Amino acid sequence: MHHFEKENNPIWHPFTQMKIAAAPIHIESAKGSLLYTKDGRAIIDAVSSWWVNIHGHAHPHIAEAIAKQAHKLEQVIFAGFTHQPAIDLANKLMEILPPHFSKVFFSDNGSTCVEVAIKMALQYWDNQDITHKTNIIAFENAYHGDTFGAMSVGGKSTFNKAFQKHLFKVHHIPLPTAENIEAVKAEFKKLVQDDSVAAFIFEPLVQGAAGMLMYEAAHLDALLAIAKEHNVIAIADEVMTGFGRTGKHFAINYLHHQPDIICLSKGITGGFMPLGVTVCAAFIYDAFYSDDKAKTFFHGHSYTANPLACAAANASMELLQRIECTENISRITSSHAHFAKKISVHPSVRNVRQTGTIIAMDIITPAETSYFNSISTEIYSFFLSHDILLRPLGNVIYILPMYCMSDEELEKVYGAIEAFFEFKLLTNPFLFYLRI
Ligand SMILES: *Cc1c(COP(=O)(O)O)cnc(C)c1O
């Protein structure tokens, strides 16, 4: 294993313990599902490069849209000014989002679009001089980003331990299951009873970073019904689930009760440019719309609605609405379903689950499981040695492919997962015994 050269490398990588991490793989170019390394390997990107890519790397339609825009207008201040790519994108979003959504607020990544949503919800009440609605409800194990507000609504974890006492107070409730749904509903009702709750934030249907934990739309609907009844603003964080991942454009399309605010990022530009949007219902906007300047929504980032990012998003949205894209999403969904059936009987595998194009499973490990479990390093290295990029979350192996991934590439990934479990079985006497 090659390690970083302490002296010569000026880069500090994200989520990386620099002392023990292997040297990063140098990628020179990419096309479709493949990443081409400087030393001539072709690696299948089975996690869409941290969940951002949807149509494939270096897609010419998006690349051209960005190039064209770069020659025309690269950036302009968005307070007091506007531009066509942002107008087009807002209109396109209105077309594909449920009809009650009415205003698009731009930022530049997943964490910031969540910050915007939280601030919008809190100021919504403050602008009306309703001072008792200040609490927030979120799910345990949630992940909403790495900035302070996003960390506060996120679940407690080793990641945010050092900052815990600087985070604001949030009520975390368990993710609903068939077993606990009545208890979770009761807890939710109790929390909202005194009218102190301003907002409820959630990742609909799939909690990504928690380990691709999936839960029923009906259970979320039951909680949303209570939220509506008690004037709690519902915020759907679809930063990961948005733009087709779950089989529909948005995970909220599976719900009866709709959120008041939706956060979108990652796939919005097809994985080409950083961009975030927070879209809200008219009634939220109305609480800011006033002759009183103090009711302004005081938030904005330097690169708000960057024209290149908006141009990429418009081009990506065009691809998303093509019939080939819909067909690819169904193809991957049924391909995953077939593999899920096959792999679920394997003795080293537990809890095989799927929502649309996302498939996940837990590998049974004798030790206590956590993100820091050495199993994740082992899994990661095993797949990389097979030229596949799968970045497990602790003992959870998942595939989150871009929609252009071919059947052949999917089969290669499935085959490698099967090979990994066979390999585990041979090297784990406990599991081997279970099998015979
Ligand atoms: C990744 C993610 C975020 C944070 O997005 P960044 O662009 O990494 O800041 C927020 N919410 C969810 C659900 C995510 O998966």
The ligand as a MOL file (V3000), in Angstrom:
LIG
                    3D

  0  0  0     0  0            999 V3000
M  V30 BEGIN CTAB
M  V30 COUNTS 15 15 0 0 0
M  V30 BEGIN ATOM
M  V30 1 C -24.8550 14.6370 0.8360 0
M  V30 2 C -26.0400 15.0670 1.5640 0
M  V30 3 C -26.1340 16.3550 2.0960 0
M  V30 4 C -24.9780 17.3280 2.0520 0
M  V30 5 O -24.6470 17.7040 0.7490 0
M  V30 6 P -23.2160 18.3450 0.4630 0
M  V30 7 O -23.3000 18.8050 -0.9530 0
M  V30 8 O -22.2230 17.2490 0.6590 0
M  V30 9 O -23.0140 19.4620 1.4150 0
M  V30 10 C -27.3140 16.7240 2.7090 0
M  V30 11 N -28.3430 15.8760 2.8010 0
M  V30 12 C -28.2950 14.6260 2.3040 0
M  V30 13 C -29.4920 13.7450 2.4090 0
M  V30 14 C -27.1440 14.1670 1.6770 0
M  V30 15 O -27.0850 12.9220 1.2110 0
M  V30 END ATOM
M  V30 BEGIN BOND
M  V30 1 1 1 2
M  V30 2 1 2 3
M  V30 3 2 2 14
M  V30 4 1 3 4
M  V30 5 2 3 10
M  V30 6 1 4 5
M  V30 7 1 5 6
M  V30 8 2 6 7
M  V30 9 1 6 8
M  V30 10 1 6 9
M  V30 11 1 10 11
M  V30 12 2 11 12
M  V30 13 1 12 13
M  V30 14 1 12 14
M  V30 15 1 14 15
M  V30 END BOND
M  V30 END CTAB
M  END
